[in-house]
Amino acid sequence: MERNEHQDIRLSGLERILIMTLCLLLSFPAGIFSPKAFARNDNPEEPQIAAEAPADPAPSTPTATLPDDREVFLDAEVAVPVDSLPPTEVRADDYAYDESGKLIFNPSPSRAVWLSALCPGLGQIYNRSYWKLPIVIGGFMGLAYATNWNNNQYQDYMQGYRDLLDNDPQTKSYMDFFPPTVNEADLDHSWLEQVFKARKDYARRNRDLCIIGLVALYALCMLDAYVDASLMHFDVTPDLSLDWAPTLMQPAGGGTRPAVGLNWAFTF
């Protein structure tokens, strides 16, 4: 009976020891025995990251400084040096600004064509080729004036040719081409018919050529606007050089004596 009481007393003492041990363990901060804690203890020079950061109304990317003063970015308790970040490839065609910080002008070929089709010259203005604008305006004005002048000549000669063929004495517009002192009876009507027919055909031909020129100039303006916008950033190297050297050329006819010549290459 006494032995069992001693065993109960020893068991109750063991329970006390276990309870005290658990209380000591619970009194330590959470995560003190984690692998990250042991890693920080092994490398005390790395920056320590707080487990909980106070709420910031304006969130921003936190930064820290390594021993060699390199900038790092902190995210989810991970420090990443800038040197380890992958490089970002930036191509010249995709960069919208030049070395001086100015916005690079990059016109759209399709927009240039549509503007030129809407009104000849707008495509050249859009491409900032202002020196072409006087050429376009001058070309259209000259062709339009030539078309109108030849059309008037054609109408006058056509009306005179009709009056010559109708044999009506009241219709004689062909006499307007002669001075008032000329008598109609002194003129040869067959000769007048040939002259008026040849001149009306000549005026009609020139009028039609001017109209074709207007259409061609209209299409040329559209083509120029498209090509100019497409080749706006075409790389034209300023290196213009000529390399030459003497050489020996084998004759094509199967001869045995080579010919002395000059080998040259033009770089542009």
Secondary structure by P-SEA (a helix, b strand, c coil): caaaaaaaaaaaaaaaaaaaaaaaaaacccccccaaaaaaaaccccbbbbccccccccccbbbbbcccbbbbbbcccbbbbccccbbbbbbcccccccccccbbbbbbaaaaaaaaaaccaaaaaaaccccaaaaaaaaaaaaaaaaaaaaaaaaaaaaaaaaaaaccccccccccccccccccccccaaaaaaaaaaaaaaaaaaaaaaaaaaaaaaaaaaaaaaaaaaacccccccccbbbbbbbbbcccccccbbbbbbbbbbcc
